[in-house]
Amino acid sequence: MAIPAKPTLTTPPTAPVRGEDRASFATKANNYVVFIGTNVTDLTAAIDWQNAVFTAVESEAADAAQSVVDAAAQVGLAEDQVDLAAAQVGLAEDQAVLADAAAAAAVLTANAAAWVSGASYSVNDNAISGIDFGTYRAILTHTGVATDPSADSTNWVKIGFPVKASQAEAEAGTENTKFLTSLRTAQAVAALAAGIGNNVQTFTSSGTWTKPAGITWVLVEAVGAGGGGTNRTSDNTRSGGGGGAGVQRLFLASDLGATETVTIGAGGAGAPDGVNDSGVGGGATSFGAHINALGGGGLNQSTRGGGGELGGGISDPRGSGGYSSGGGARDDGGDGGSCILGGAGGGGAGGSSASGGGVSELGGDGGAGNATAGAAGTNGSAPGGGGGGSTNDGGGGNGGSGKMVVKSW
């Protein structure tokens, strides 16, 4: 947008001075009044000119901003063209390699005739297999051999155009007789990268954890085994087993050994029928010397303390819940304790009725109690659920076994 010419302001006349310009006062005053009117016109023109200048500047600024955007787009286009050119160069290089290989193969396979069984061959003689029709070169002088070159690696080596590796061969990284294309190379690198830095190992039985390469953090989630439920030969009160403790801890990989021993706790056996007895406590689940998730208790009606570490004990009549584990219920007045991380407590029984097992968000649920004559309490679920108690001589339910999950990245 063009900027208009700057307007000219009228020069003001000499103003009259009272007491000094008696003879010319009227004339000067008249001239000054006329000037004031002219000055208003001049100022209006100046304001219009200033507005036009501002409008032009804004237009120029907008054009400049658009030019910057256009320039950035041109730069991006140029970068894309550079990338395309680089890709074309890489393709040309690959084609050149293949052309050289083809030329070399043509030279190597020249003058090759069909292989003849039992014929005499000298070192560097060429022959065409009658089985795979590939060209082979003799590496030993031999005669009277009836084995086709494709199956005779003692006397022959295959020559010709190189064979490409498959994706599976590239990712396995064990094939040493085939060449990799650019695609196969990228697939091999991606497969190797995927194996570094993300690893999950789950243990349901004791074993050894081996530290993966290239990790920084290790998260261990362990659950102790659940305790077994109690048994009563009559209809007196019996309680469920406590849930195994749930423990979750984060470690720096550098604080752990190259290997750590993993011990998975065995579920506690429920009390057998025919006796008035408590169940067996669940075994602890441990990760080296770093974590020891205690097993749940095998309880009777007077014992307190159910699940292991941070677990709820039993109360009268409901099993207490907790974050780490749940306690077994004392009788039919309430279910076993529920929890979030570890195993839940088993249900109790008393008289002719029984209560249900607790529920765990991430661990195993507790088994239900049973008051039916000759019927056992329900087993707790793995990992860490406490077994249900039994009255009327059915036998207590078994506790669920422990578990460990080790995540590293």
N, C-alpha and C positions, 0 to 999 in steps of 0.2 A: 504494500500500500504506500503510495507517494505521500510525502509530508508537504503541506501547503506552505507558501511563502510566509515568513514571519511578518505580522502587521507592524506598521510604524506608528508610534505614539506621538500625538501633537505636543509640541513644546509649550508649556504654560506661559502666558503673558506676565508682565510685571504687576504684581498685586498693588492696589492703592494703599497708601499709608495715611491715616487720619492725622490732621494737624500739619502735614508736610506737603500734600498734593491738593491744595485747595483749588487751584485752577484746573487741574486735570483729573481730580478725584472721580467725577462722574464718568468720564470717558474710560478710565482704567477699571472702574468697578463694572461698567457694562461689558468691557472686553473680558473680564475674568468670569462673569456670569456665562457669557457665550462659551468660554473655554470649558467650563464645568460640563455643559451639555455635550460638547465635543469629546471631552475626556470619558464620559460614560460610554459613548459609542466606541471609542478606542479600546476601553477596557473590555467591553463585550466581545469585540473582535479578537482581543488577546486571549480571552478565556476560550473562545471557540477554537483558536489556533492551538492552545495548550491541550484541549481535549482531543483534537485531531492527532497531535503528536503522540499522546498516550495510546490512542487506538492503533496508530501505526506501529508503535513499539511493541504492544501486545501481539499484534499480528506477526511481526518479525520474530518475536520470542517463540510463538507457537510454531512458526515455520522452522526455526532452529531446532526446537525439541523434536519435531517430526523428522528432521534431517538426522538427528542422533539415533532415533529409532530405526530409520532406514539404513543407516551406517552399520548398526549392530546386526541387523538382519543380513546385510551383505557379508559381515565378518563370519556369522554363523554358516552362511552358504559356502563361504570360502573354506571354512574348517571341514564341512561335510565333503567338499570336493577333494580336499587333501586326504581325508580318510579313505574316500573312494579310490583315489590314485594309489594310496598305499596298499589297499586290498588288491588292486589290479596288478601292482608290482609283485605282491606275494603270489598271486595266481600265476603270473608269468614265470616266476622262479620255480614254482611247483611243476608247471608244464615243461620247463627246461630240464628239470631233473628227470621227469618221466621220459622225455625225448632221449636224453643221454642213456637212460637205462634201456630203452627200446633199441637204440643203436648198438649198445654193448651186447644186448641179447642177440641181435641179428648177426653180429660178428662171431659170437660164441657158438651159435647154432648153425653156422654155415657149414656146408658139406656133410651134414649129418644124414645118415641113411638108417633105414629100419634095422633094429637090433636083430641079430641072428643067434639063436640058441646054440651054444657050444663053439661058436666061432672064436678066433684069436683076436685079441685087442691089445693095443699098446697104450701106454700112458698118453693122455691128451686126445685119444680117439673119441669121436662123437658118435652117439647112436640114439635112435628114437625108440622109446618104449612102446611095446605093443599093448600095454595095459592102460596107462594114463596119457600116452602120446606126447609126453614131455621129452625134452632133449637132455641127455646125460653125457658126462665126460668121464672117461676112464681115469681112475687115480692109481691103478695098479695094472701092470701087464699081466694078462691072464688068458687062459684058453680052456675050452671044454666045460665052461660054466653054463648051466641050464636055467639059472634064475634070472628073471627079467630085471633090468636095471632099477626099476621103481621099487623093487623089494631087496636089492642087493647093495646096501650101503658100504660093504667092504670094498667093492671094486668100482663103484660108480658114485658120482655126485651130480645132482640135478642142476642144470644151468638154464638161463633164459630170463624172461621178464620177471622181475621180483613180484612176490605174492603179497597182497595187502592183508594186514591183521584185521580180525573182526573186532567189534566193540568189546565183547567179552574178553578177548585175548589182550586188547590194549589195557583194559581196566585191571586185569589180573596181573599184568606186568611180568609174566614168566616166559612168553614166547620170544625166541631169539633168532628166528630165521625169516621173519616177515617184517616188512617196513610199515611205518605209521604214516597215515595221511595227516593233514592239519586237523581234520575233524576228530580222528582217533586220538591224536595227541591231546586235544582239548578235553575229550571224554576221560582219558586216563588221568589228567591233572585234576579234573573235577571229582573223580572217584577217590583219589588220594586225599584231596582237601576235605571231603565229606567225612572221612574217617578220623580227622583230627579235631579235637576240641569239644565234641559232643558225644557223651558216652553214658549209657545207663546199664547197670549190672544189677540183676535181681537175684536174691538168694532165698530159697525156701529150705535149703539144707546147708549144713556147715561147709565152708570152703575157704578159698583165698581170693581176696580182691587184689588185682594188679593195677597199678596206677597207669592210665593211658598217657601217651606222649602229648605234649603241647597243651596241657590244661593248667588253669590257675586256681579254680575253686572246686570243692567237693562237698556235696550235700548228702548227708547220711540220714536215712529214715529207718529206724529200727523199732520193732514191736516184740516184746517178750511174750512167752507162751501163757495161755490161760490156765488157771487152776481147775482141778477136778471138783465136781459136785459131791456133796456128802450123801450118806445113806442112813436110813433109820428103819429098823425092822417093824416098828409099830407106827402109829399115826402121829408121833410127836414131831415138833418143828425141826426142819432141816434146811440148810442154806445152800445157795449156789456158790460156785467157785468165782474168785475174783478175776478180772480181766488183766491181761498182760500190759505192762507199761509201754506207752508210745513215746519215743524220743526222736527229735529232729534237730540236727546241728550242722552248721556250716563251718568248713575248715578251709584254710589255705592249703593248696596242694603241697606246698613246700614244707608244711608241718607234718605231713604224713610220710610213711615209708614207701619204698618202691612196691611193697606188698603189705597187706594187713590181714591178719587172721579173722575170719568171720565165723562166729558160733551162733547157730540158730537154736533157740530153746525148744525143747520138746514139751508138748502139751501134757499137763498133769492128768493122771488117770483118776477117774471117778471112783469113789469108794465102792467096793463090790457088794452085792446083795448078801444077806445072811449075817451082816455085822453092823453094829452101830459105830460108824467111823467117819472121819473127815476124808476128803479127797486129797490127792497129792498136789503140792504146789507146782506151778508151771516153771519151766527152766528159763534162765535169763538169755537174752540175745545180745551179743557183744561185737564190737568192731575194734579189734586190737585192744589197746589199753585206753581208747578214747571214749567209747560209749559202752554202757552196761544197762540195757533196758531190762528191768527186773520182771520176773514172771508173777502171775497172779497167785494169791494164796488159795490153798485147799482148806475150806473153812468148816467150822461147826457153829452151832448157834450161839456160842459164847465168845468166839474169837472175833477180834476187830482187826481191820486192815485188810483190804481186799486186793485191788490191783497193786502193781509195784510202784515205782517212782511216780509221785504226784497222784496216785490213784485214790479213789474214794474208799473208805472202809464200809463195813456193813452197819446198818442201824436197825432199829426195831420199828417197823418191819422191812423198810425199803433199803435197797442197796444205794449208797451214795454215788453220785456221778462226779466226773471230773474231766479236765481237758485231756489228761494223759491216759486214764483208764477208768473203768467203772468197777465198783464193789459188788459182790454177790448179795442178793436179797436174802434176808433171814428166814422168812416164811411166805405164806401166800398173801400177805397183806400189801405187797408192793412188788413191782418188777425189779430186775437187776439194774444196777446203775448204768446209765448211758454215758458216752464220752465222745470226743472228737477224733483224737489221734490214735490211741491204742485200742485194746480190746475192751468190750463191754462185759459187765458182770452177769453171771448166770442167775436164773430165777430160783426161788426157794419153794418149799412145800411145807404144809402143816395141816394136820387133821385130814380132811378128805379133799382139800383143794390145793392148787399150786399157782405160782405166778410166772409171768413170762420173763424172758431174758432181756437185758438192756440192748440198746442199739448204738452202734458206733458209726460215725460219719466216714472215717477212713480205714478203720480196723475191722476186726471180726465181731459179729454180734454174739451176745451171750445165749446159752442154751436155756430152754424153758424148764422149769421144775415139773415134777410129776408125782401125783399122789395116788395114782391107780395101783392097786395091789399087783406086785410082780412086774411093773413097768418102770423102765429106767428113765432118769432125767435125760434131756436132750443134750447132745454134744455141743460145745461151743464152736463157732466158726473160726477158721483161720483168716487172718492172724490174730491170736491173742484172746479170743472169746472164752469166757468162763463157762464150765459145764453146769447144767442144771442139777439141783438137789432132788432127792427122792425120799418119800416116806412109803410105808407099807411094803418095804423090802423090794424095791425095784433096782437099786444100784444107781449111783450118781453118774451124770454125764461127764465125758472127758473134756478137758480144755483144748482149745485150738492151738496148733503149733505157732511158733514165732515166724518172723519174716524180716528181711532187710532189703532196702533198695538204695543203691549208691549211684548218685548222678554227678557227673563231672563235666566241666566245660572250660 
